[in-house]
Amino acid sequence: MKFLFDLDGTVTSAETLPIIANHFECKEEIAELTKRTVQGNIPFIESFIRRVNILGKYSVSETSELLAQVPLYPEVKEFIDSHREDCIIVTGNLTCWCEGLFKKIGCQCYGSKAECEGDKVVKLKSILRKEQIVDQYKALGETVVFIGDGNNDLEAMRHANISISVGLTHNPAQSLLAITDYVIFNEHALCRQMRQLAGEVSDSKSVVISCAGIGSRLGLGLTKALVQINGGSLISWQLKLFKDVEDLRIVIGFQGGEIIEEVRKCRDDVVFCYNHRYFETKTGASFYLGARHANNEILEWDGDLLVHPDDVRMLLATPGEYICYGDKTSEETVFVRTNDEGNVLSFSRDSGDFEWTGPACMAKRNLTYNSNNVFNMFEPLCPMRGIKVRAYDIDTYNDYIRVSEITKDWKI
């Protein structure tokens, strides 16, 4: 597996272009060019050529020394240091400007090329197309992870096997959110995800909350994670319940931007996983997408589910695989059939001993893609240990009213 990084704002904790512009006192000209490029009024390649024309008259060696002082994200740098052979920097910046910075980073680096004479750029020779570097490594049989934040990372992400949009320095470009696999706003969470991709997983449970659906049966015009219940959104309830879980993963689709905004009011170290096909898939697909690069044990949780806080603590402390069920309470029920020991034997739409509410815990080795419901993923694994919990689904408006009343005195 190869990790390909954008440079500015992804590995460096500051954008390099404003630093160069400020140093050589041409920041107004560069700022106007950048603004028009971001607005889409100037294509990126044209913008880059004009940028080089502005800055190329200044000392190349001075620029390189200047950029060598740009700070790096320390945990990202530590990850690169420990995976040096598998980490690659790809930047549109000129390699002659970044020579000192590349040495500080210490891994393979690719950039645009220029011809220099007398310590000045005299000719632009090539502009790096990041997707070509992605394709180069894929052609060697590598699985490519691309990490970036800007519009000019779009094609590289589209070509990569796995894409991570980061918001470490600023929010990722809106264009990336239509194609990215993950969105991460916290350096520690980013490095945790990269270690998981590299096979370095923790013994602790990952928790995957599926919040991608449109919530049409509820009839409130919101994805259910954003529905207000007893003074807070459903997702804010979940965040309180899982405040001590390190690897918390939230699968988003419909109203994904609003869910991100709501979650980040509470904590910033969540890994957001996109289900771009949320309209045509069900919770099984969302759980798979959230769990496929997680730790070895994954606790599945629906975004419309409330479980008594004492039961949540018990489930987090319970090792191994299990399926949870409760007394029948919701209007549109999936049943479970159990044996005398309380183990789950099967699921049914018609009848059973208890209601399947979720949550459930699965070992990642048993994870397979399924575009239907989560319980369809667990059916081949039955019989499985069953645990009875106080859990309540919110599928319909009547469920919403009833659960609001049941949970009003819960203490988290």
C-alpha positions as CSV (number, residue, x, y, z in Angstrom):
1,M,0.0,0.0,0.0
2,K,1.2,3.5,-0.9
3,F,0.2,6.7,0.8
4,L,0.3,9.7,-1.6
5,F,0.1,13.1,0.1
6,D,-0.8,16.6,-1.1
7,L,1.8,18.9,0.4
8,D,0.3,22.3,1.3
9,G,-2.0,22.2,4.4
10,T,-1.9,18.4,4.4
11,V,1.7,17.7,5.4
12,T,2.7,21.3,6.1
13,S,0.6,23.1,8.8
14,A,0.6,26.3,6.7
15,E,0.1,27.0,3.0
16,T,3.4,27.7,1.3
17,L,2.2,30.1,-1.4
18,P,1.2,32.9,1.0
19,I,4.5,32.5,2.8
20,I,6.4,33.1,-0.5
21,A,4.2,36.0,-1.5
22,N,4.5,37.7,1.9
23,H,8.3,37.3,1.9
24,F,8.7,38.8,-1.6
25,E,6.0,41.5,-1.0
26,C,3.6,40.4,-3.8
27,K,0.8,39.1,-1.6
28,E,-2.0,41.2,-3.1
29,E,-1.2,40.0,-6.6
30,I,-1.0,36.4,-5.6
31,A,-4.1,36.7,-3.3
32,E,-6.2,38.0,-6.2
33,L,-5.0,35.2,-8.5
34,T,-5.8,32.6,-5.9
35,K,-9.2,34.1,-5.3
36,R,-10.1,34.0,-8.9
37,T,-8.8,30.4,-9.2
38,V,-10.8,29.2,-6.2
39,Q,-13.9,30.9,-7.7
40,G,-13.4,28.9,-10.9
41,N,-12.7,32.0,-13.0
42,I,-9.2,30.9,-13.9
43,P,-8.3,27.2,-14.7
44,F,-5.7,25.7,-12.4
45,I,-3.1,25.2,-15.0
46,E,-3.4,28.8,-16.3
47,S,-3.3,30.0,-12.7
48,F,-0.1,28.0,-12.0
49,I,1.6,29.4,-15.1
50,R,0.7,32.9,-14.0
51,R,1.9,32.2,-10.5
52,V,5.3,31.0,-11.7
53,N,5.6,34.2,-13.9
54,I,5.0,36.3,-10.8
55,L,7.3,34.4,-8.4
56,G,9.9,33.1,-10.9
57,K,11.8,36.4,-10.9
58,Y,12.8,35.9,-7.3
59,S,15.7,33.9,-5.9
60,V,15.1,30.1,-6.1
61,S,17.6,29.4,-3.3
62,E,16.0,32.0,-1.1
63,T,12.6,30.5,-1.7
64,S,13.9,27.0,-1.0
65,E,15.4,28.1,2.3
66,L,12.2,29.9,3.2
67,L,10.0,26.9,2.6
68,A,12.4,24.6,4.5
69,Q,11.3,26.5,7.6
70,V,7.6,25.8,7.1
71,P,6.3,23.7,10.0
72,L,5.0,20.2,9.4
73,Y,2.1,18.4,11.2
74,P,4.1,16.4,13.7
75,E,2.0,13.2,13.8
76,V,1.8,13.2,10.0
77,K,5.6,13.5,9.9
78,E,6.0,10.7,12.4
79,F,3.8,8.5,10.3
80,I,5.9,9.3,7.2
81,D,9.1,8.6,9.1
82,S,7.8,5.2,10.2
83,H,6.5,4.3,6.7
84,R,9.1,6.1,4.6
85,E,9.2,3.6,1.8
86,D,5.4,3.7,1.4
87,C,4.8,7.5,1.6
88,I,5.1,9.9,-1.4
89,I,4.5,13.6,-1.6
90,V,2.8,14.9,-4.8
91,T,2.6,18.7,-5.2
92,G,2.0,21.1,-8.0
93,N,4.7,23.4,-6.6
94,L,8.1,23.6,-8.3
95,T,10.6,21.1,-7.1
96,C,13.3,23.8,-7.1
97,W,11.3,25.9,-4.7
98,C,10.6,22.9,-2.4
99,E,14.0,21.2,-2.4
100,G,14.7,22.1,1.3
101,L,11.2,21.2,2.4
102,F,11.4,17.9,0.5
103,K,14.7,17.0,2.4
104,K,13.0,17.8,5.7
105,I,10.1,15.5,4.9
106,G,12.5,12.8,3.9
107,C,10.4,10.6,1.6
108,Q,9.9,10.3,-2.2
109,C,8.6,13.6,-3.6
110,Y,7.2,14.7,-6.9
111,G,6.5,18.2,-8.2
112,S,6.4,20.4,-11.2
113,K,9.7,21.1,-13.0
114,A,11.3,24.3,-14.1
115,E,14.5,25.4,-15.9
116,C,16.6,27.8,-13.8
117,E,19.5,30.1,-14.7
118,G,21.2,32.5,-12.3
119,D,19.1,31.4,-9.4
120,K,15.9,32.4,-11.2
121,V,13.2,30.4,-12.9
122,V,13.4,31.0,-16.7
123,K,11.1,28.4,-18.1
124,L,8.3,26.1,-16.8
125,K,9.1,22.7,-18.1
126,S,6.2,20.5,-16.7
127,I,3.2,20.8,-14.5
128,L,2.6,17.8,-12.3
129,R,-0.7,15.9,-12.8
130,K,-1.2,14.2,-9.5
131,E,-3.4,11.5,-11.0
132,Q,-0.5,10.3,-13.2
133,I,1.5,9.5,-10.1
134,V,-1.5,7.6,-8.7
135,D,-1.7,5.6,-11.9
136,Q,2.0,5.0,-11.9
137,Y,1.9,3.2,-8.5
138,K,-1.4,1.4,-9.4
139,A,0.3,0.0,-12.5
140,L,2.9,-1.5,-10.2
141,G,0.1,-3.4,-8.4
142,E,0.0,-1.0,-5.4
143,T,-3.2,-0.1,-3.5
144,V,-3.0,3.7,-3.5
145,V,-4.4,6.0,-0.7
146,F,-4.5,9.6,-1.6
147,I,-4.7,12.3,1.1
148,G,-5.5,15.9,0.1
149,D,-7.7,18.9,0.6
150,G,-7.8,21.0,-2.6
151,N,-9.6,21.2,-5.9
152,N,-6.4,20.2,-7.7
153,D,-6.5,16.9,-5.8
154,L,-9.9,15.9,-7.3
155,E,-8.6,13.7,-10.2
156,A,-5.9,12.0,-8.0
157,M,-8.6,11.1,-5.5
158,R,-10.9,9.8,-8.3
159,H,-8.1,7.6,-9.6
160,A,-6.9,6.4,-6.1
161,N,-8.2,3.2,-4.5
162,I,-8.9,5.0,-1.3
163,S,-9.3,8.8,-0.9
164,I,-9.1,10.8,2.3
165,S,-10.1,14.5,2.3
166,V,-8.6,16.4,5.2
167,G,-9.5,19.6,6.9
168,L,-6.4,20.1,9.0
169,T,-5.5,23.6,7.8
170,H,-8.8,24.6,6.2
171,N,-12.0,22.8,5.2
172,P,-11.5,20.4,2.2
173,A,-12.7,21.7,-1.1
174,Q,-16.4,21.1,-1.7
175,S,-15.7,19.3,-5.0
176,L,-13.9,16.5,-3.1
177,L,-16.9,15.6,-1.0
178,A,-18.7,14.2,-4.0
179,I,-16.2,11.4,-4.5
180,T,-14.1,11.0,-1.3
181,D,-14.2,7.9,0.9
182,Y,-13.3,9.7,4.1
183,V,-13.4,13.2,5.6
184,I,-11.1,13.8,8.6
185,F,-10.5,17.1,10.5
186,N,-8.2,16.0,13.2
187,E,-4.5,15.1,12.8
188,H,-4.6,12.2,15.3
189,A,-7.7,10.7,13.7
190,L,-6.0,11.0,10.3
191,C,-2.9,9.1,11.5
192,R,-5.0,6.5,13.3
193,Q,-6.9,5.9,10.0
194,M,-3.7,5.6,8.0
195,R,-2.3,3.1,10.5
196,Q,-5.4,1.1,10.3
197,L,-5.1,1.1,6.5
198,A,-1.5,-0.1,6.9
199,G,-2.8,-3.0,9.1
200,E,-1.8,-1.6,12.4
201,V,-5.1,-1.9,14.3
202,S,-6.0,-1.5,17.9
203,D,-7.5,-4.1,20.2
204,S,-10.2,-1.6,21.2
205,K,-13.6,-1.6,19.5
206,S,-14.4,0.7,16.6
207,V,-17.9,2.1,16.7
208,V,-19.7,2.7,13.3
209,I,-22.8,4.9,13.4
210,S,-24.8,4.8,10.2
211,C,-26.4,8.2,9.5
212,A,-26.5,8.1,5.6
213,G,-30.3,7.6,5.1
214,I,-32.9,10.1,4.2
215,G,-35.4,9.2,7.0
216,S,-38.4,9.3,4.8
217,R,-40.7,7.2,7.0
218,L,-40.2,9.7,9.9
219,G,-41.7,12.5,7.8
220,L,-39.8,15.4,9.3
221,G,-37.7,16.2,6.2
222,L,-34.4,15.5,8.0
223,T,-32.0,12.6,8.1
224,K,-32.7,11.1,11.4
225,A,-29.4,11.9,13.0
226,L,-30.4,15.6,13.0
227,V,-33.8,15.1,14.5
228,Q,-34.2,16.9,17.9
229,I,-35.1,14.8,20.9
230,N,-35.3,16.0,24.4
231,G,-33.2,19.1,23.8
232,G,-30.5,17.7,21.5
233,S,-30.0,16.1,18.1
234,L,-30.0,12.3,17.9
235,I,-26.4,12.4,16.8
236,S,-25.4,14.5,19.8
237,W,-27.0,11.8,22.1
238,Q,-24.8,9.2,20.4
239,L,-21.7,11.4,20.8
240,K,-22.3,11.6,24.5
241,L,-22.8,7.9,24.8
242,F,-19.5,7.2,22.9
243,K,-17.5,10.0,24.4
244,D,-14.8,7.5,25.6
245,V,-14.6,5.6,22.3
246,E,-11.4,6.6,20.4
247,D,-12.2,5.2,17.0
248,L,-15.7,6.6,16.3
249,R,-16.8,6.4,12.7
250,I,-19.9,8.1,11.3
251,V,-21.2,7.1,7.9
252,I,-22.9,10.0,6.1
253,G,-24.8,10.6,2.8
254,F,-27.9,12.6,2.8
255,Q,-27.3,16.0,4.5
256,G,-23.7,14.9,5.1
257,G,-22.5,18.5,5.5
258,E,-25.0,19.3,8.1
259,I,-24.1,16.1,10.1
260,I,-20.4,17.0,9.9
261,E,-21.2,20.5,11.3
262,E,-23.4,19.1,14.1
263,V,-20.8,16.5,15.1
264,R,-17.9,19.0,15.1
265,K,-19.7,21.0,17.7
266,C,-19.0,18.2,20.1
267,R,-15.8,16.6,18.9
268,D,-13.4,16.9,16.1
269,D,-11.6,13.5,16.0
270,V,-14.4,11.5,14.3
271,V,-13.7,9.7,11.0
272,F,-16.5,10.6,8.5
273,C,-17.1,7.8,6.0
274,Y,-19.2,8.5,2.9
275,N,-21.9,6.3,1.4
276,H,-22.3,8.1,-1.9
277,R,-25.0,5.5,-2.9
278,Y,-27.1,6.2,0.1
279,F,-30.4,6.5,-1.9
280,E,-30.1,3.0,-3.5
281,T,-28.5,1.1,-0.6
282,K,-29.4,0.3,3.0
283,T,-27.7,0.1,6.3
284,G,-25.7,-2.9,5.3
285,A,-23.7,-0.9,2.8
286,S,-23.2,1.9,5.2
287,F,-21.9,-0.4,7.9
288,Y,-19.5,-2.1,5.5
289,L,-18.1,1.3,4.3
290,G,-17.6,2.4,7.9
291,A,-16.1,-0.8,9.1
292,R,-13.9,-2.0,6.3
293,H,-10.8,-0.1,7.4
294,A,-11.6,-0.1,11.2
295,N,-10.2,-2.1,14.1
296,N,-10.7,-5.9,14.4
297,E,-14.0,-5.6,16.4
298,I,-16.7,-3.2,15.1
299,L,-19.8,-2.2,17.0
300,E,-22.6,-1.4,14.6
301,W,-25.0,1.3,15.6
302,D,-27.9,2.9,13.7
303,G,-28.2,6.7,13.8
304,D,-31.8,6.5,14.8
305,L,-31.2,4.2,17.7
306,L,-31.2,5.1,21.4
307,V,-29.9,2.6,24.0
308,H,-30.0,3.0,27.7
309,P,-26.6,4.5,28.8
310,D,-26.0,1.6,31.3
311,D,-26.5,-0.9,28.5
312,V,-24.1,1.1,26.2
313,R,-21.3,0.9,28.8
314,M,-22.0,-2.9,29.1
315,L,-21.8,-3.5,25.4
316,L,-18.6,-1.5,25.0
317,A,-17.0,-3.7,27.7
318,T,-18.2,-7.0,26.2
319,P,-15.7,-8.7,24.0
320,G,-16.5,-10.8,20.9
321,E,-19.4,-10.9,18.5
322,Y,-23.0,-10.5,19.5
323,I,-26.4,-9.5,18.4
324,C,-28.6,-7.3,20.5
325,Y,-32.4,-7.4,20.8
326,G,-35.1,-6.0,23.0
327,D,-38.8,-6.2,23.7
328,K,-41.0,-5.3,20.8
329,T,-41.6,-1.5,20.8
330,S,-41.4,-0.1,17.3
331,E,-44.1,-0.1,14.6
332,E,-42.2,-1.7,11.7
333,T,-40.5,-4.7,13.4
334,V,-37.8,-7.2,12.4
335,F,-38.0,-10.1,14.8
336,V,-35.3,-12.4,16.2
337,R,-35.8,-16.0,17.2
338,T,-33.7,-17.1,20.1
339,N,-33.0,-20.4,21.9
340,D,-33.1,-21.1,25.7
341,E,-29.6,-19.7,26.2
342,G,-30.7,-16.4,24.6
343,N,-28.6,-16.9,21.4
344,V,-30.0,-15.5,18.2
345,L,-30.9,-18.2,15.7
346,S,-32.5,-16.2,12.9
347,F,-34.3,-13.0,11.9
348,S,-37.9,-12.8,10.6
349,R,-40.3,-10.1,9.3
350,D,-43.2,-12.1,10.5
351,S,-42.8,-13.3,14.1
352,G,-40.2,-14.0,16.7
353,D,-39.3,-13.9,20.4
354,F,-37.9,-10.3,20.5
355,E,-37.4,-7.3,18.3
356,W,-34.1,-6.8,16.4
357,T,-33.0,-3.4,17.4
358,G,-29.3,-3.4,16.7
359,P,-26.7,-2.8,17.9
360,A,-24.4,-5.7,17.0
361,C,-20.7,-6.5,17.1
362,M,-18.8,-8.2,14.3
363,A,-15.3,-9.3,13.8
364,K,-13.8,-7.6,10.8
365,R,-12.7,-11.0,9.4
366,N,-16.4,-11.8,8.9
367,L,-17.3,-8.4,7.2
368,T,-18.7,-8.8,3.7
369,Y,-20.4,-6.2,1.5
370,N,-24.2,-6.2,1.5
371,S,-26.4,-3.5,0.1
372,N,-29.4,-4.6,2.1
373,N,-30.0,-4.3,5.9
374,V,-27.4,-4.9,8.6
375,F,-29.2,-8.0,9.9
376,N,-28.7,-9.6,6.5
377,M,-25.0,-9.4,7.1
378,F,-25.4,-11.2,10.4
379,E,-27.8,-14.0,9.2
380,P,-25.0,-16.2,7.8
381,L,-23.2,-16.0,11.2
382,C,-26.1,-17.3,13.2
383,P,-26.5,-18.8,15.7
384,M,-24.7,-16.0,17.6
385,R,-24.6,-14.8,21.2
386,G,-27.6,-12.6,21.9
387,I,-27.7,-9.8,24.5
388,K,-31.0,-8.2,25.5
389,V,-30.9,-4.4,25.9
390,R,-33.2,-1.5,26.4
391,A,-33.1,-0.1,22.9
392,Y,-35.5,2.0,20.8
393,D,-35.6,2.5,17.1
394,I,-37.1,5.7,15.6
395,D,-38.6,4.7,12.3
396,T,-41.9,6.5,12.3
397,Y,-43.3,9.7,13.8
398,N,-45.2,7.6,16.4
399,D,-41.9,6.0,17.3
400,Y,-40.4,9.5,17.7
401,I,-43.1,10.6,20.1
402,R,-42.9,7.5,22.2
403,V,-39.1,7.4,22.4
404,S,-39.0,11.0,23.4
405,E,-41.2,10.2,26.4
406,I,-39.3,7.0,27.3
407,T,-35.8,8.6,27.3
408,K,-36.6,12.0,28.8
409,D,-35.3,11.0,32.3
410,W,-32.2,9.1,31.0
411,K,-28.9,10.3,32.5
412,I,-25.8,10.1,30.4
